[in-house]
Amino acid sequence: MRTTTLLGNLASVVLTSAVGGLATRPAVQSTWYRKLGKPRYQPPRWVFPVIWPALYADIAAVSSSTIDQLRNRQENRAARTFVVALGINLVLNAGWSWLFFNRRWLAVAVAANVALTTSSADLTRRAIGAVGLRAAPLALYPLWCAFVTQLSLHIWMINRRKRFERRDT
């Protein structure tokens, strides 16, 4: 794996994390979020800042390995397609936080999470196709996204009739 590829992908996931965090951090401490009905199986708050950095590191490492392997085999079109798929995935990743936590559009956030889960599964499929089982750890990403999709759906279902004021912090 080339250092430049890894550094570029690390920068991309750090940016994704930072953009998502700008929406998430203030909201999880807000009155709105505390009043939100949540299912019993929602993990404790400390789980999310543990899981996401591990997933982001995994995304950066596996993606870097995949891109470099494709380029080494002169499969430049496949490498470019993977980079585009990764970019779309990271936009969906950060965008979900803004839809859910900042805009409080719970139903739209569920749809975005379905798209993120699908995109994550596609990214994993592409990586496994390029580098084989070395990409297998990336499968944790769509699994986690699928869990969060279910969680988001359940939160929306519980709260769909509630009205929240945007002024509510």
Backbone bond lengths (Angstrom), bond angles and torsions (degrees), N, CA, C in turn:
res aa  C-N    CA-C-N  psi(-1)  N-CA   C-N-CA  omega(-1)  CA-C   N-CA-C  phi
1 M - - - 1.456 - - 1.535 108.17 -
2 R 1.307 114.73 131.41 1.459 120.22 179.95 1.527 110.48 -77.87
3 T 1.313 115.37 139.42 1.458 121.04 179.47 1.523 111.01 -60.66
4 T 1.329 117.02 -39.86 1.470 119.13 -178.53 1.524 111.47 -65.14
5 T 1.327 116.83 -38.12 1.466 119.95 178.23 1.520 109.83 -65.49
6 L 1.338 115.87 -46.44 1.466 120.18 -180.00 1.528 111.26 -61.46
7 L 1.333 116.88 -45.01 1.468 119.46 -179.60 1.530 111.77 -63.30
8 G 1.326 116.51 -38.98 1.463 119.76 177.35 1.516 112.04 -63.61
9 N 1.330 115.87 -43.36 1.469 119.15 179.51 1.523 111.66 -71.04
10 L 1.325 116.77 -36.58 1.471 119.09 175.36 1.528 110.40 -61.95
11 A 1.329 116.90 -42.80 1.463 120.15 178.16 1.528 110.55 -61.11
12 S 1.319 116.77 -39.59 1.468 120.72 179.86 1.523 111.86 -64.49
13 V 1.330 117.45 -43.75 1.469 118.62 -178.98 1.528 111.26 -74.11
14 V 1.327 117.47 -31.93 1.470 119.64 175.87 1.529 109.58 -65.55
15 L 1.326 116.62 -42.15 1.464 120.37 176.86 1.530 110.58 -62.26
16 T 1.323 116.89 -43.72 1.463 121.39 177.37 1.526 110.45 -58.47
17 S 1.309 116.26 -46.44 1.461 121.47 179.73 1.531 111.13 -62.45
18 A 1.315 116.33 -42.94 1.466 120.03 -179.19 1.529 111.56 -65.75
19 V 1.319 116.91 -44.36 1.474 120.55 -179.92 1.528 110.11 -64.19
20 G 1.320 116.92 -45.20 1.465 120.14 176.74 1.514 111.97 -63.67
21 G 1.320 116.22 -38.84 1.462 120.99 -179.99 1.516 113.41 -64.85
22 L 1.331 117.00 -31.44 1.466 120.10 177.80 1.523 111.48 -61.15
23 A 1.316 116.80 -32.29 1.468 120.74 178.22 1.522 111.22 -85.86
24 T 1.322 116.12 -34.92 1.465 120.80 -170.97 1.519 113.30 -78.87
25 R 1.322 117.48 -50.91 1.468 121.07 -172.35 1.522 114.04 -52.50
26 P 1.334 118.81 -52.91 1.469 117.57 -179.37 1.527 112.79 -65.65
27 A 1.321 116.65 -34.23 1.464 120.06 -174.92 1.520 112.39 -69.83
28 V 1.342 117.94 -40.12 1.469 118.53 -175.73 1.522 112.02 -68.43
29 Q 1.326 117.12 -14.02 1.465 120.11 176.21 1.520 111.92 -102.82
30 S 1.318 116.99 5.28 1.463 121.51 -175.43 1.521 111.89 -84.22
31 T 1.316 114.62 161.53 1.462 121.42 174.05 1.526 109.35 -61.91
32 W 1.334 116.81 -41.62 1.464 121.34 179.57 1.524 110.51 -53.64
33 Y 1.311 117.32 -50.46 1.459 120.12 -176.63 1.529 111.39 -67.68
34 R 1.314 116.74 -39.09 1.473 119.51 178.62 1.532 111.04 -63.62
35 K 1.334 117.71 -34.88 1.464 121.80 180.00 1.529 112.90 -78.46
36 L 1.294 117.13 -16.21 1.459 121.98 -177.87 1.533 109.82 -64.86
37 G 1.330 115.71 128.80 1.458 118.99 174.81 1.518 109.67 -70.13
38 K 1.333 116.74 134.99 1.463 121.42 -177.88 1.524 109.26 -131.93
39 P 1.325 116.62 146.30 1.467 118.95 179.17 1.533 111.43 -70.58
40 R 1.308 115.01 158.62 1.469 120.61 -178.21 1.521 113.64 -61.23
41 Y 1.327 116.91 -29.47 1.462 119.80 -175.24 1.534 112.84 -83.43
42 Q 1.332 117.20 1.90 1.464 117.73 177.47 1.525 108.45 -62.51
43 P 1.330 116.76 129.14 1.466 119.42 179.24 1.530 110.97 -63.82
44 P 1.314 117.53 157.57 1.464 119.75 175.24 1.534 110.44 -62.11
45 R 1.325 116.44 157.10 1.473 121.30 -175.79 1.518 113.25 -55.16
46 W 1.327 118.43 -34.21 1.465 121.18 -175.55 1.528 112.66 -68.47
47 V 1.320 118.27 -17.65 1.467 121.02 -178.04 1.528 111.73 -67.86
48 F 1.318 117.17 -41.02 1.463 120.74 -174.63 1.532 112.95 -62.74
49 P 1.351 119.22 -45.44 1.466 117.53 178.51 1.537 113.64 -74.15
50 V 1.306 117.54 -3.60 1.465 120.44 172.46 1.525 109.71 -92.21
51 I 1.318 116.21 -45.69 1.467 120.78 -175.51 1.528 112.05 -71.08
52 W 1.332 117.95 -45.53 1.462 119.04 -174.01 1.526 113.98 -61.54
53 P 1.324 120.98 -45.35 1.474 118.06 177.77 1.532 112.71 -60.56
54 A 1.326 117.24 -36.78 1.470 119.98 177.53 1.523 110.35 -64.94
55 L 1.329 116.59 -42.57 1.462 119.82 178.16 1.526 111.14 -65.94
56 Y 1.322 117.25 -41.08 1.463 119.68 178.76 1.526 111.30 -63.03
57 A 1.324 117.35 -40.87 1.473 120.35 177.13 1.522 110.15 -62.75
58 D 1.308 116.42 -41.42 1.465 122.31 178.08 1.530 110.57 -62.39
59 I 1.328 116.50 -45.80 1.460 121.10 178.90 1.533 110.04 -58.74
60 A 1.325 116.51 -47.21 1.467 120.41 -178.46 1.526 111.25 -63.38
61 A 1.324 117.61 -45.68 1.471 120.83 -176.83 1.521 111.74 -67.73
62 V 1.323 117.14 -50.32 1.470 120.05 -177.81 1.526 110.39 -66.31
63 S 1.322 117.10 -40.71 1.464 119.61 179.01 1.525 110.93 -63.46
64 S 1.314 117.27 -42.30 1.465 120.56 178.64 1.520 111.18 -61.53
65 S 1.313 116.20 -45.75 1.461 120.82 178.49 1.526 111.03 -61.32
66 T 1.312 116.20 -42.07 1.465 121.61 -179.78 1.524 111.35 -64.28
67 I 1.318 116.08 -49.48 1.468 120.56 -178.97 1.529 110.49 -60.51
68 D 1.327 116.70 -46.28 1.467 119.79 -179.72 1.521 112.00 -64.32
69 Q 1.316 116.71 -41.06 1.469 119.96 179.00 1.530 110.58 -62.65
70 L 1.308 117.16 -43.68 1.464 120.54 178.27 1.525 111.02 -62.88
71 R 1.318 116.66 -42.69 1.468 120.01 178.52 1.532 111.26 -65.98
72 N 1.333 117.23 -40.13 1.476 121.02 178.36 1.526 111.25 -60.44
73 R 1.317 116.42 -33.08 1.467 120.82 179.62 1.528 111.82 -88.85
74 Q 1.335 115.82 9.03 1.470 121.98 179.93 1.534 112.30 62.77
75 E 1.325 116.86 25.85 1.465 121.86 176.33 1.535 108.07 -94.64
76 N 1.323 114.33 63.73 1.466 120.56 -173.00 1.519 113.20 -65.30
77 R 1.320 116.98 -35.73 1.472 119.37 177.69 1.529 110.50 -64.49
78 A 1.325 116.86 -43.83 1.467 120.88 178.26 1.529 110.40 -64.46
79 A 1.327 116.98 -37.14 1.473 120.30 178.03 1.526 110.25 -64.68
80 R 1.338 116.41 -44.98 1.471 119.98 178.65 1.528 111.05 -63.56
81 T 1.315 116.70 -41.28 1.468 120.86 178.60 1.526 110.59 -62.35
82 F 1.326 116.46 -40.33 1.470 120.35 178.04 1.529 110.07 -64.00
83 V 1.327 117.29 -43.79 1.465 120.80 179.69 1.529 110.41 -61.22
84 V 1.323 117.43 -41.85 1.468 120.96 177.80 1.527 110.04 -64.31
85 A 1.333 117.08 -44.51 1.474 120.89 178.93 1.529 110.44 -61.58
86 L 1.321 116.95 -39.97 1.464 121.00 177.55 1.522 110.37 -64.24
87 G 1.330 117.13 -43.76 1.463 120.18 179.14 1.518 112.45 -61.16
88 I 1.316 116.28 -45.01 1.467 120.69 177.52 1.524 109.83 -60.85
89 N 1.317 116.61 -42.82 1.456 121.29 179.93 1.528 111.49 -60.29
90 L 1.316 116.36 -44.44 1.467 119.51 -177.74 1.530 111.49 -69.72
91 V 1.329 117.47 -32.99 1.471 120.31 174.64 1.534 109.74 -65.45
92 L 1.318 116.85 -44.27 1.473 120.56 176.57 1.523 110.51 -61.17
93 N 1.317 116.37 -40.18 1.461 121.84 -179.10 1.524 110.91 -59.98
94 A 1.319 116.55 -53.77 1.467 120.13 -179.72 1.528 111.02 -68.93
95 G 1.329 116.33 -36.65 1.462 120.32 -178.04 1.510 113.39 -62.30
96 W 1.331 116.72 -35.68 1.458 119.28 -179.94 1.529 111.07 -58.03
97 S 1.317 117.10 -42.75 1.472 120.56 -179.61 1.521 110.92 -60.05
98 W 1.321 116.62 -40.13 1.459 119.99 179.92 1.524 111.65 -68.81
99 L 1.318 116.37 -40.18 1.468 119.65 179.07 1.528 111.27 -65.89
100 F 1.325 116.49 -44.72 1.460 120.59 -175.57 1.529 111.13 -77.71
101 F 1.320 117.22 -56.82 1.458 120.90 -170.82 1.520 114.51 -84.05
102 N 1.316 117.76 -38.75 1.452 119.86 -176.23 1.527 111.98 -87.80
103 R 1.332 117.32 -52.45 1.458 120.76 -178.49 1.533 111.68 -82.37
104 R 1.317 116.84 -22.82 1.471 122.89 -179.86 1.525 111.52 64.00
105 W 1.306 115.68 33.17 1.459 122.44 177.61 1.521 107.67 -93.78
106 L 1.311 116.38 81.45 1.460 120.92 -171.17 1.529 112.81 -62.68
107 A 1.323 117.60 -42.70 1.471 120.02 -179.38 1.531 110.81 -66.46
108 V 1.316 116.80 -42.73 1.464 120.67 179.04 1.529 109.73 -65.36
109 A 1.317 116.34 -36.84 1.467 120.57 177.90 1.525 110.78 -63.54
110 V 1.319 117.74 -36.46 1.469 120.41 176.41 1.524 109.62 -62.31
111 A 1.320 117.06 -46.02 1.471 120.62 178.80 1.524 110.62 -61.36
112 A 1.325 116.83 -41.98 1.466 120.32 177.91 1.523 110.85 -63.88
113 N 1.326 116.09 -36.02 1.459 119.49 179.52 1.525 111.54 -69.87
114 V 1.317 117.25 -34.71 1.467 120.32 174.03 1.531 109.16 -61.68
115 A 1.338 115.98 -44.42 1.472 119.92 177.99 1.527 110.93 -63.37
116 L 1.329 117.79 -40.68 1.463 121.45 178.62 1.524 111.13 -63.98
117 T 1.319 117.16 -43.06 1.469 120.79 179.01 1.523 110.46 -63.28
118 T 1.313 116.59 -43.89 1.466 120.98 178.02 1.524 110.73 -62.56
119 S 1.318 116.31 -44.39 1.459 121.46 179.42 1.535 110.87 -63.72
120 S 1.318 116.65 -40.55 1.467 120.89 179.29 1.522 111.59 -65.35
121 A 1.324 116.26 -40.37 1.464 120.41 177.26 1.526 110.28 -64.85
122 D 1.341 116.41 -40.72 1.461 120.29 178.17 1.528 111.24 -64.63
123 L 1.310 116.81 -41.61 1.466 121.15 177.87 1.529 110.19 -61.02
124 T 1.317 116.13 -42.94 1.466 120.84 178.58 1.522 110.35 -63.77
125 R 1.314 116.76 -43.60 1.473 121.05 178.39 1.519 110.61 -59.25
126 R 1.315 116.51 -45.07 1.464 120.72 -179.94 1.532 111.05 -63.59
127 A 1.327 115.94 -43.17 1.466 119.93 -178.55 1.525 111.18 -65.48
128 I 1.324 116.74 -44.39 1.469 119.89 178.88 1.524 109.96 -64.18
129 G 1.304 118.02 -37.21 1.455 121.39 176.46 1.517 112.54 -62.61
130 A 1.320 116.71 -31.73 1.468 120.87 -177.25 1.524 113.16 -88.15
131 V 1.326 117.39 -41.77 1.482 119.51 -173.29 1.520 113.54 -122.00
132 G 1.322 117.42 4.57 1.461 120.20 176.56 1.518 112.86 71.68
133 L 1.294 114.96 -146.38 1.464 121.10 -173.72 1.524 113.91 -65.68
134 R 1.322 118.01 -14.94 1.471 119.43 175.32 1.525 110.79 -61.68
135 A 1.326 116.68 -22.42 1.467 120.92 179.34 1.528 112.44 -91.03
136 A 1.317 117.87 -3.77 1.468 121.45 -175.90 1.533 113.68 -53.90
137 P 1.348 120.15 -36.91 1.467 118.25 179.15 1.530 113.76 -59.58
138 L 1.333 116.78 -22.97 1.465 119.49 178.64 1.526 111.53 -65.76
139 A 1.326 117.60 -19.41 1.468 121.39 178.85 1.529 111.62 -61.98
140 L 1.322 117.41 -20.73 1.469 119.80 176.95 1.524 111.47 -65.62
141 Y 1.311 116.34 -29.33 1.469 121.18 -178.43 1.530 112.15 -64.14
142 P 1.341 119.75 -55.34 1.475 117.02 178.06 1.529 112.69 -65.75
143 L 1.319 117.60 -28.96 1.473 119.02 176.59 1.525 110.40 -64.01
144 W 1.329 116.79 -44.59 1.462 120.56 178.47 1.534 109.73 -65.49
145 C 1.338 116.60 -42.97 1.470 119.72 178.81 1.524 111.47 -61.48
146 A 1.326 117.06 -37.18 1.467 120.65 177.67 1.529 110.24 -65.11
147 F 1.333 116.59 -40.94 1.462 119.84 176.87 1.530 110.24 -62.42
148 V 1.329 116.74 -45.54 1.462 120.50 -179.56 1.532 110.88 -66.32
149 T 1.315 117.46 -32.11 1.468 120.38 174.96 1.524 109.98 -62.06
150 Q 1.312 116.01 -46.64 1.467 120.09 178.49 1.525 110.45 -62.42
151 L 1.307 116.24 -43.01 1.459 121.11 179.38 1.534 110.13 -62.44
152 S 1.316 116.77 -45.61 1.475 121.14 179.00 1.525 111.47 -61.75
153 L 1.320 115.55 -42.80 1.462 120.40 178.17 1.528 110.50 -60.54
154 H 1.316 116.21 -44.64 1.459 120.49 -179.34 1.531 110.33 -65.17
155 I 1.323 117.46 -42.00 1.468 120.65 178.33 1.531 110.04 -62.21
156 W 1.322 116.48 -43.11 1.469 119.28 177.79 1.526 110.51 -61.94
157 M 1.318 117.23 -45.12 1.467 120.62 -178.65 1.533 110.92 -61.28
158 I 1.313 117.05 -41.44 1.467 120.75 180.00 1.534 110.73 -65.20
159 N 1.326 116.84 -37.62 1.466 121.80 -170.20 1.527 114.90 -106.47
160 R 1.312 118.67 6.24 1.471 119.98 -170.13 1.520 113.84 -63.68
161 R 1.290 119.09 -22.16 1.462 120.02 -179.64 1.535 112.58 -97.05
162 K 1.322 116.66 -5.52 1.471 119.34 179.26 1.513 110.24 -79.70
163 R 1.304 115.03 148.11 1.467 121.65 175.44 1.525 106.96 -111.33
164 F 1.315 115.02 128.22 1.455 120.10 177.96 1.517 109.00 -117.22
165 E 1.298 115.77 137.51 1.457 120.08 177.68 1.509 109.22 -83.84
166 R 1.317 117.29 138.65 1.466 121.42 179.92 1.536 110.61 -65.05
167 R 1.311 117.68 -26.93 1.470 119.39 180.00 1.513 111.34 -68.25
168 D 1.306 116.53 -23.74 1.457 122.45 -177.55 1.524 109.62 -60.09
169 T 1.303 115.99 121.32 1.460 119.86 178.03 1.480 108.30 -107.31
